[in-house]
Amino acid sequence: MDLSNFKPEVWTTSSNSALKVSLVGKDGAVQFTPTFTYPIFGESEQIFGYKDLTIHLAFDSVTFKPFVNVKYSSKLDTDETEDVEKKLLDVLPKDDDVIVKDEVKWVDSFEAEQSGGYSLPPDKYEIEEYEIDGENYAVFKTNLTKSKDLKKLHRRVQIFSLLFIEAASYIDEDDSNWDVFWLFNKTTKQCIGYVTAYMYWNYANASQFDRDNYTKHFRGKISQFLIFPPYQGKGHGSKLYQAIFSHWLNATNVIELTVEDPNESFDDLRDRNDLEFLKKQGFFAEFSDDSNDFVEDNWLVEKQLKYKLEKRQFSRLVEMILFSKGF
Ligand code: ACO
């Protein structure tokens, strides 16, 4: 054996670059690499024991039926060599819902699913529709405890949260306080993105709770918000956020919209859309030339409650509005 083969680095691969994720549609496959792989392959995001390692993880862009194929030119026969395939399968759906290595079987399987009555969620779950570049899209709000088909789809897509959202973990699909918002292309039935959201009960006080006509109020918290990579940068994220926001704004049992650990790009999207919303509501115009009259605590609290925005986010937006008006 060549002496260079004894160097550990020869057998070490970055898991972020080894993992190739693809979405396969009628027009071919779109391949991309993940942002994070530490939830699957460990903190260092390094895989030991292989040369020329490539881990193919492909999904049909309609059913999201997963396919795994691990390839390498050599593998070290030691205890330290990681079982890459097992690590990946651990976070993918169980019950044989993943096809390993046999690509023909995978294609046959998702084609059969597509032609065997694969459909979008029932119309009663649709909360919004919109058009981009002549294509129609729809947003559906669903609860996984009520639909076996959507639970199955969620089990297939949830790995994207681990791969693209920092510190994401799998949600408890049997907890009915989780809702999932889905975004679909209505014609092709391709899933464009999804959002998990948790409804936190807002317990006010005992005397309210004991009233006969007591209705539970909730804070809606967006937890994982994801547009699949091939569809990013086209406005879908904004449309999906607007759909969720306006759904909660109109829901009498929801008192506030919050977001769990937003990253910079989500903060950006949220700020742009919240400012646009406040502008449409005429909120910008309420700041006169002498804005000090308005920026009083009570007035701000009243507006914040009305628009169901989180206190910290609302203060940031007010600051941005004041700044844009030159105060
Ligand atoms: N043509 C060109 N550019 C456009 C168009 C268009 N038609 N429409 C929107 N854009 C631009 C926007 O102006 C924006 O530009 P900017 O980044 O310079 O501000 C950019 O595209 C993104 O806006 P959208 O297209 O509305 O958003 P997108 O669909 O890309 O979704 C998101 C954004 C959710 C962050 C997505 O990139 C994603 O899923 N990333 C990976 C996962 C992630 O980071 N999720 C958020 C984590 S935080 C959390 O989950 C709570």
Residues whose N, C-alpha, C, O or C-beta is under 5 A from the ligand:
A	BS01	ACO	F164 I165 I222 S223 Q224 F225 L226 I227 Y231 Q232 G233 K234 G235 H236 G237 S238 E260 D261 P262 N263 S265 F266 D268
